[in-house]
Amino acid sequence: MTTKTIPQYLNDERQKDGDAQVRREEEAARIQPLNHGHHRTAKQPKLELPASDKTAPKSKKTASRVRKKPSTARKTVTKARKVA
């Protein structure tokens, strides 16, 4: 570690503070256009799908494809321990 005189130390601290301020300003300028926060922005217009005159009827599912929900297993109630 080098020993600095008081004026050299104060000069270095001023330089560090100046550099930190420049970094903060650059970061603020970078973040500002990103529109963070609770501000609402205009939604993108949705593309209109071309209307199709021919629509295919929905096919029914076969019995093998239709599955019922599996029954839920019930948790067994734990018995209280006897204290002897």
KOLGU-4560 file (N, C-alpha, C; in nm, 3 decimals, padded with zeros to 5 digits):
<recs>
<n_xx: 00.084 n_yy: -00.117 n_zz: 00.000 ca_xx: 00.000 ca_yy: 00.000 ca_zz: 00.000 c_xx: 00.088 c_yy: 00.124 c_zz: 00.000 mol: A seq: 1 type: MET>
<n_xx: 00.055 n_yy: 00.216 n_zz: -00.086 ca_xx: 00.137 ca_yy: 00.337 ca_zz: -00.095 c_xx: 00.082 c_yy: 00.442 c_zz: 00.001 mol: A seq: 2 type: THR>
<n_xx: 00.174 n_yy: 00.522 n_zz: 00.050 ca_xx: 00.135 ca_yy: 00.630 ca_zz: 00.141 c_xx: 00.112 c_yy: 00.754 c_zz: 00.058 mol: A seq: 3 type: THR>
<n_xx: -00.005 n_yy: 00.817 n_zz: 00.078 ca_xx: -00.038 ca_yy: 00.937 ca_zz: 00.002 c_xx: -00.045 c_yy: 01.055 c_zz: 00.097 mol: A seq: 4 type: LYS>
<n_xx: -00.016 n_yy: 01.169 n_zz: 00.044 ca_xx: -00.035 ca_yy: 01.290 ca_zz: 00.122 c_xx: -00.184 c_yy: 01.324 c_zz: 00.120 mol: A seq: 5 type: THR>
<n_xx: -00.224 n_yy: 01.409 n_zz: 00.209 ca_xx: -00.366 ca_yy: 01.445 ca_zz: 00.218 c_xx: -00.416 c_yy: 01.509 c_zz: 00.088 mol: A seq: 6 type: ILE>
<n_xx: -00.344 n_yy: 01.601 n_zz: 00.027 ca_xx: -00.395 ca_yy: 01.657 ca_zz: -00.099 c_xx: -00.407 c_yy: 01.552 c_zz: -00.210 mol: A seq: 7 type: PRO>
<n_xx: -00.314 n_yy: 01.457 n_zz: -00.216 ca_xx: -00.322 ca_yy: 01.351 ca_zz: -00.317 c_xx: -00.443 c_yy: 01.262 c_zz: -00.292 mol: A seq: 8 type: GLN>
<n_xx: -00.467 n_yy: 01.229 n_zz: -00.165 ca_xx: -00.582 ca_yy: 01.146 ca_zz: -00.130 c_xx: -00.712 c_yy: 01.217 c_zz: -00.166 mol: A seq: 9 type: TYR>
<n_xx: -00.724 n_yy: 01.344 n_zz: -00.132 ca_xx: -00.846 ca_yy: 01.420 ca_zz: -00.163 c_xx: -00.866 c_yy: 01.430 c_zz: -00.314 mol: A seq: 10 type: LEU>
<n_xx: -00.758 n_yy: 01.447 n_zz: -00.387 ca_xx: -00.767 ca_yy: 01.454 ca_zz: -00.533 c_xx: -00.817 c_yy: 01.321 c_zz: -00.590 mol: A seq: 11 type: ASN>
<n_xx: -00.764 n_yy: 01.209 n_zz: -00.539 ca_xx: -00.810 ca_yy: 01.077 ca_zz: -00.584 c_xx: -00.959 c_yy: 01.056 c_zz: -00.552 mol: A seq: 12 type: ASP>
<n_xx: -01.002 n_yy: 01.097 n_zz: -00.435 ca_xx: -01.143 ca_yy: 01.083 ca_zz: -00.397 c_xx: -01.234 c_yy: 01.165 c_zz: -00.488 mol: A seq: 13 type: GLU>
<n_xx: -01.192 n_yy: 01.287 n_zz: -00.521 ca_xx: -01.270 ca_yy: 01.371 ca_zz: -00.614 c_xx: -01.280 c_yy: 01.304 c_zz: -00.751 mol: A seq: 14 type: ARG>
<n_xx: -01.169 n_yy: 01.244 n_zz: -00.794 ca_xx: -01.167 ca_yy: 01.176 ca_zz: -00.924 c_xx: -01.263 c_yy: 01.056 c_zz: -00.922 mol: A seq: 15 type: GLN>
<n_xx: -01.262 n_yy: 00.977 n_zz: -00.814 ca_xx: -01.352 ca_yy: 00.862 ca_zz: -00.802 c_xx: -01.498 c_yy: 00.906 c_zz: -00.803 mol: A seq: 16 type: LYS>
<n_xx: -01.527 n_yy: 01.015 n_zz: -00.728 ca_xx: -01.664 ca_yy: 01.065 ca_zz: -00.724 c_xx: -01.710 c_yy: 01.113 c_zz: -00.862 mol: A seq: 17 type: ASP>
<n_xx: -01.621 n_yy: 01.179 n_zz: -00.935 ca_xx: -01.654 ca_yy: 01.226 ca_zz: -01.070 c_xx: -01.680 c_yy: 01.109 c_zz: -01.164 mol: A seq: 18 type: GLY>
<n_xx: -01.598 n_yy: 01.006 n_zz: -01.156 ca_xx: -01.616 ca_yy: 00.888 ca_zz: -01.240 c_xx: -01.748 c_yy: 00.817 c_zz: -01.207 mol: A seq: 19 type: ASP>
<n_xx: -01.779 n_yy: 00.808 n_zz: -01.079 ca_xx: -01.903 ca_yy: 00.742 ca_zz: -01.038 c_xx: -02.025 c_yy: 00.821 c_zz: -01.088 mol: A seq: 20 type: ALA>
<n_xx: -02.016 n_yy: 00.953 n_zz: -01.084 ca_xx: -02.127 ca_yy: 01.037 ca_zz: -01.131 c_xx: -02.148 c_yy: 01.018 c_zz: -01.281 mol: A seq: 21 type: GLN>
<n_xx: -02.040 n_yy: 01.010 n_zz: -01.357 ca_xx: -02.051 ca_yy: 00.990 ca_zz: -01.502 c_xx: -02.115 c_yy: 00.854 c_zz: -01.531 mol: A seq: 22 type: VAL>
<n_xx: -02.074 n_yy: 00.750 n_zz: -01.456 ca_xx: -02.133 ca_yy: 00.617 ca_zz: -01.474 c_xx: -02.282 c_yy: 00.619 c_zz: -01.443 mol: A seq: 23 type: ARG>
<n_xx: -02.322 n_yy: 00.688 n_zz: -01.335 ca_xx: -02.464 ca_yy: 00.695 ca_zz: -01.299 c_xx: -02.544 c_yy: 00.764 c_zz: -01.409 mol: A seq: 24 type: ARG>
<n_xx: -02.492 n_yy: 00.871 n_zz: -01.465 ca_xx: -02.563 ca_yy: 00.944 ca_zz: -01.571 c_xx: -02.575 c_yy: 00.859 c_zz: -01.697 mol: A seq: 25 type: GLU>
<n_xx: -02.469 n_yy: 00.786 n_zz: -01.732 ca_xx: -02.475 ca_yy: 00.699 ca_zz: -01.849 c_xx: -02.577 c_yy: 00.587 c_zz: -01.829 mol: A seq: 26 type: GLU>
<n_xx: -02.581 n_yy: 00.530 n_zz: -01.709 ca_xx: -02.676 ca_yy: 00.423 ca_zz: -01.679 c_xx: -02.819 c_yy: 00.477 c_zz: -01.682 mol: A seq: 27 type: GLU>
<n_xx: -02.841 n_yy: 00.596 n_zz: -01.629 ca_xx: -02.975 ca_yy: 00.656 ca_zz: -01.631 c_xx: -03.019 c_yy: 00.684 c_zz: -01.773 mol: A seq: 28 type: ALA>
<n_xx: -02.928 n_yy: 00.730 n_zz: -01.858 ca_xx: -02.963 ca_yy: 00.756 ca_zz: -01.997 c_xx: -02.994 c_yy: 00.627 c_zz: -02.071 mol: A seq: 29 type: ALA>
<n_xx: -02.929 n_yy: 00.518 n_zz: -02.033 ca_xx: -02.954 ca_yy: 00.390 ca_zz: -02.098 c_xx: -03.088 c_yy: 00.331 c_zz: -02.055 mol: A seq: 30 type: ARG>
<n_xx: -03.121 n_yy: 00.344 n_zz: -01.926 ca_xx: -03.243 ca_yy: 00.284 ca_zz: -01.872 c_xx: -03.367 c_yy: 00.363 c_zz: -01.908 mol: A seq: 31 type: ILE>
<n_xx: -03.358 n_yy: 00.493 n_zz: -01.917 ca_xx: -03.476 ca_yy: 00.578 ca_zz: -01.935 c_xx: -03.562 c_yy: 00.539 c_zz: -02.056 mol: A seq: 32 type: GLN>
<n_xx: -03.507 n_yy: 00.510 n_zz: -02.174 ca_xx: -03.595 ca_yy: 00.476 ca_zz: -02.286 c_xx: -03.659 c_yy: 00.338 c_zz: -02.277 mol: A seq: 33 type: PRO>
<n_xx: -03.624 n_yy: 00.258 n_zz: -02.179 ca_xx: -03.679 ca_yy: 00.123 ca_zz: -02.171 c_xx: -03.822 c_yy: 00.121 c_zz: -02.117 mol: A seq: 34 type: LEU>
<n_xx: -03.874 n_yy: 00.234 n_zz: -02.070 ca_xx: -04.011 ca_yy: 00.247 ca_zz: -02.020 c_xx: -04.042 c_yy: 00.147 c_zz: -01.909 mol: A seq: 35 type: ASN>
<n_xx: -03.958 n_yy: 00.142 n_zz: -01.808 ca_xx: -03.986 ca_yy: 00.057 ca_zz: -01.694 c_xx: -04.091 c_yy: 00.122 c_zz: -01.607 mol: A seq: 36 type: HIS>
<n_xx: -04.153 n_yy: 00.044 n_zz: -01.523 ca_xx: -04.246 ca_yy: 00.099 ca_zz: -01.427 c_xx: -04.389 c_yy: 00.066 c_zz: -01.462 mol: A seq: 37 type: GLY>
<n_xx: -04.480 n_yy: 00.144 n_zz: -01.409 ca_xx: -04.622 ca_yy: 00.116 ca_zz: -01.421 c_xx: -04.685 c_yy: 00.189 c_zz: -01.538 mol: A seq: 38 type: HIS>
<n_xx: -04.606 n_yy: 00.243 n_zz: -01.626 ca_xx: -04.663 ca_yy: 00.318 ca_zz: -01.736 c_xx: -04.717 c_yy: 00.223 c_zz: -01.842 mol: A seq: 39 type: HIS>
<n_xx: -04.833 n_yy: 00.254 n_zz: -01.891 ca_xx: -04.891 ca_yy: 00.169 ca_zz: -01.996 c_xx: -04.838 c_yy: 00.212 c_zz: -02.131 mol: A seq: 40 type: ARG>
<n_xx: -04.811 n_yy: 00.116 n_zz: -02.213 ca_xx: -04.765 ca_yy: 00.145 ca_zz: -02.347 c_xx: -04.871 c_yy: 00.099 c_zz: -02.446 mol: A seq: 41 type: THR>
<n_xx: -04.868 n_yy: 00.152 n_zz: -02.564 ca_xx: -04.966 ca_yy: 00.116 ca_zz: -02.665 c_xx: -04.945 c_yy: -00.030 c_zz: -02.705 mol: A seq: 42 type: ALA>
<n_xx: -05.055 n_yy: -00.103 n_zz: -02.717 ca_xx: -05.045 ca_yy: -00.244 ca_zz: -02.756 c_xx: -05.021 c_yy: -00.254 c_zz: -02.905 mol: A seq: 43 type: LYS>
<n_xx: -04.951 n_yy: -00.357 n_zz: -02.943 ca_xx: -04.926 ca_yy: -00.382 ca_zz: -03.083 c_xx: -05.057 c_yy: -00.425 c_zz: -03.150 mol: A seq: 44 type: GLN>
<n_xx: -05.087 n_yy: -00.374 n_zz: -03.269 ca_xx: -05.211 ca_yy: -00.418 ca_zz: -03.335 c_xx: -05.200 c_yy: -00.564 c_zz: -03.375 mol: A seq: 45 type: PRO>
<n_xx: -05.310 n_yy: -00.638 n_zz: -03.356 ca_xx: -05.311 ca_yy: -00.779 ca_zz: -03.390 c_xx: -05.330 c_yy: -00.795 c_zz: -03.540 mol: A seq: 46 type: LYS>
<n_xx: -05.263 n_yy: -00.892 n_zz: -03.595 ca_xx: -05.278 ca_yy: -00.921 ca_zz: -03.737 c_xx: -05.413 c_yy: -00.987 c_zz: -03.760 mol: A seq: 47 type: LEU>
<n_xx: -05.484 n_yy: -00.941 n_zz: -03.861 ca_xx: -05.613 ca_yy: -01.000 ca_zz: -03.891 c_xx: -05.593 c_yy: -01.126 c_zz: -03.972 mol: A seq: 48 type: GLU>
<n_xx: -05.658 n_yy: -01.233 n_zz: -03.927 ca_xx: -05.647 ca_yy: -01.359 ca_zz: -03.998 c_xx: -05.747 c_yy: -01.358 c_zz: -04.113 mol: A seq: 49 type: LEU>
<n_xx: -05.707 n_yy: -01.411 n_zz: -04.228 ca_xx: -05.801 ca_yy: -01.415 ca_zz: -04.340 c_xx: -05.918 c_yy: -01.507 c_zz: -04.308 mol: A seq: 50 type: PRO>
<n_xx: -06.039 n_yy: -01.463 n_zz: -04.341 ca_xx: -06.158 ca_yy: -01.542 ca_zz: -04.312 c_xx: -06.162 c_yy: -01.660 c_zz: -04.408 mol: A seq: 51 type: ALA>
<n_xx: -06.178 n_yy: -01.778 n_zz: -04.354 ca_xx: -06.185 ca_yy: -01.897 ca_zz: -04.439 c_xx: -06.330 c_yy: -01.942 c_zz: -04.446 mol: A seq: 52 type: SER>
<n_xx: -06.379 n_yy: -01.964 n_zz: -04.568 ca_xx: -06.516 ca_yy: -02.005 ca_zz: -04.588 c_xx: -06.534 c_yy: -02.153 c_zz: -04.556 mol: A seq: 53 type: ASP>
<n_xx: -06.429 n_yy: -02.230 n_zz: -04.577 ca_xx: -06.438 ca_yy: -02.374 ca_zz: -04.555 c_xx: -06.383 c_yy: -02.405 c_zz: -04.416 mol: A seq: 54 type: LYS>
<n_xx: -06.470 n_yy: -02.448 n_zz: -04.327 ca_xx: -06.425 ca_yy: -02.487 ca_zz: -04.195 c_xx: -06.451 c_yy: -02.636 c_zz: -04.179 mol: A seq: 55 type: THR>
<n_xx: -06.352 n_yy: -02.707 n_zz: -04.131 ca_xx: -06.364 ca_yy: -02.851 ca_zz: -04.114 c_xx: -06.443 c_yy: -02.880 c_zz: -03.987 mol: A seq: 56 type: ALA>
<n_xx: -06.538 n_yy: -02.975 n_zz: -03.992 ca_xx: -06.611 ca_yy: -03.008 ca_zz: -03.870 c_xx: -06.517 c_yy: -03.077 c_zz: -03.772 mol: A seq: 57 type: PRO>
<n_xx: -06.543 n_yy: -03.054 n_zz: -03.644 ca_xx: -06.459 ca_yy: -03.115 ca_zz: -03.541 c_xx: -06.488 c_yy: -03.264 c_zz: -03.534 mol: A seq: 58 type: LYS>
<n_xx: -06.383 n_yy: -03.343 n_zz: -03.526 ca_xx: -06.402 ca_yy: -03.486 ca_zz: -03.518 c_xx: -06.417 c_yy: -03.526 c_zz: -03.371 mol: A seq: 59 type: SER>
<n_xx: -06.498 n_yy: -03.628 n_zz: -03.349 ca_xx: -06.518 ca_yy: -03.675 ca_zz: -03.212 c_xx: -06.402 c_yy: -03.765 c_zz: -03.173 mol: A seq: 60 type: LYS>
<n_xx: -06.370 n_yy: -03.760 n_zz: -03.046 ca_xx: -06.262 ca_yy: -03.843 ca_zz: -02.998 c_xx: -06.311 c_yy: -03.986 c_zz: -02.982 mol: A seq: 61 type: LYS>
<n_xx: -06.225 n_yy: -04.080 n_zz: -03.013 ca_xx: -06.261 ca_yy: -04.220 ca_zz: -02.998 c_xx: -06.255 c_yy: -04.258 c_zz: -02.851 mol: A seq: 62 type: THR>
<n_xx: -06.316 n_yy: -04.367 n_zz: -02.816 ca_xx: -06.322 ca_yy: -04.410 ca_zz: -02.677 c_xx: -06.184 c_yy: -04.436 c_zz: -02.620 mol: A seq: 63 type: ALA>
<n_xx: -06.092 n_yy: -04.481 n_zz: -02.706 ca_xx: -05.958 ca_yy: -04.510 ca_zz: -02.655 c_xx: -05.881 c_yy: -04.382 c_zz: -02.623 mol: A seq: 64 type: SER>
<n_xx: -05.916 n_yy: -04.273 n_zz: -02.690 ca_xx: -05.846 ca_yy: -04.148 ca_zz: -02.665 c_xx: -05.902 c_yy: -04.072 c_zz: -02.546 mol: A seq: 65 type: ARG>
<n_xx: -06.030 n_yy: -04.095 n_zz: -02.516 ca_xx: -06.091 ca_yy: -04.025 ca_zz: -02.404 c_xx: -06.053 c_yy: -04.098 c_zz: -02.277 mol: A seq: 66 type: VAL>
<n_xx: -05.995 n_yy: -04.025 n_zz: -02.184 ca_xx: -05.951 ca_yy: -04.086 ca_zz: -02.058 c_xx: -06.014 c_yy: -04.009 c_zz: -01.943 mol: A seq: 67 type: ARG>
<n_xx: -06.049 n_yy: -04.082 n_zz: -01.842 ca_xx: -06.103 ca_yy: -04.019 ca_zz: -01.723 c_xx: -05.987 c_yy: -03.977 c_zz: -01.634 mol: A seq: 68 type: LYS>
<n_xx: -06.018 n_yy: -03.882 n_zz: -01.548 ca_xx: -05.916 ca_yy: -03.840 ca_zz: -01.452 c_xx: -05.888 c_yy: -03.954 c_zz: -01.357 mol: A seq: 69 type: LYS>
<n_xx: -05.764 n_yy: -03.978 n_zz: -01.319 ca_xx: -05.736 ca_yy: -04.082 ca_zz: -01.222 c_xx: -05.792 c_yy: -04.040 c_zz: -01.086 mol: A seq: 70 type: PRO>
<n_xx: -05.843 n_yy: -04.136 n_zz: -01.012 ca_xx: -05.899 ca_yy: -04.103 ca_zz: -00.881 c_xx: -05.785 c_yy: -04.063 c_zz: -00.789 mol: A seq: 71 type: SER>
<n_xx: -05.812 n_yy: -03.967 n_zz: -00.705 ca_xx: -05.708 ca_yy: -03.919 ca_zz: -00.615 c_xx: -05.699 c_yy: -04.010 c_zz: -00.495 mol: A seq: 72 type: THR>
<n_xx: -05.579 n_yy: -04.043 n_zz: -00.457 ca_xx: -05.557 ca_yy: -04.129 ca_zz: -00.341 c_xx: -05.576 c_yy: -04.046 c_zz: -00.216 mol: A seq: 73 type: ALA>
<n_xx: -05.652 n_yy: -04.100 n_zz: -00.121 ca_xx: -05.676 ca_yy: -04.027 ca_zz: 00.002 c_xx: -05.568 c_yy: -04.059 c_zz: 00.103 mol: A seq: 74 type: ARG>
<n_xx: -05.530 n_yy: -03.956 n_zz: 00.175 ca_xx: -05.426 ca_yy: -03.974 ca_zz: 00.275 c_xx: -05.487 c_yy: -04.042 c_zz: 00.398 mol: A seq: 75 type: LYS>
<n_xx: -05.420 n_yy: -04.145 n_zz: 00.448 ca_xx: -05.471 ca_yy: -04.214 ca_zz: 00.566 c_xx: -05.446 c_yy: -04.128 c_zz: 00.689 mol: A seq: 76 type: THR>
<n_xx: -05.539 n_yy: -04.130 n_zz: 00.778 ca_xx: -05.529 ca_yy: -04.050 ca_zz: 00.899 c_xx: -05.432 c_yy: -04.118 c_zz: 00.995 mol: A seq: 77 type: VAL>
<n_xx: -05.339 n_yy: -04.041 n_zz: 01.047 ca_xx: -05.242 ca_yy: -04.099 ca_zz: 01.141 c_xx: -05.305 c_yy: -04.106 c_zz: 01.279 mol: A seq: 78 type: THR>
<n_xx: -05.278 n_yy: -04.215 n_zz: 01.348 ca_xx: -05.335 ca_yy: -04.235 ca_zz: 01.481 c_xx: -05.246 c_yy: -04.166 c_zz: 01.585 mol: A seq: 79 type: LYS>
<n_xx: -05.309 n_yy: -04.116 n_zz: 01.689 ca_xx: -05.235 ca_yy: -04.053 ca_zz: 01.796 c_xx: -05.159 c_yy: -04.158 c_zz: 01.875 mol: A seq: 80 type: ALA>
<n_xx: -05.040 n_yy: -04.125 n_zz: 01.918 ca_xx: -04.958 ca_yy: -04.219 ca_zz: 01.995 c_xx: -05.006 c_yy: -04.224 c_zz: 02.140 mol: A seq: 81 type: ARG>
<n_xx: -04.993 n_yy: -04.342 n_zz: 02.196 ca_xx: -05.026 ca_yy: -04.357 ca_zz: 02.338 c_xx: -04.902 c_yy: -04.327 c_zz: 02.418 mol: A seq: 82 type: LYS>
<n_xx: -04.918 n_yy: -04.243 n_zz: 02.519 ca_xx: -04.805 ca_yy: -04.209 ca_zz: 02.603 c_xx: -04.813 c_yy: -04.295 c_zz: 02.728 mol: A seq: 83 type: VAL>
<n_xx: -04.709 n_yy: -04.373 n_zz: 02.754 ca_xx: -04.712 ca_yy: -04.464 ca_zz: 02.868 c_xx: -04.632 c_yy: -04.409 c_zz: 02.983 mol: A seq: 84 type: ALA>
</recs>
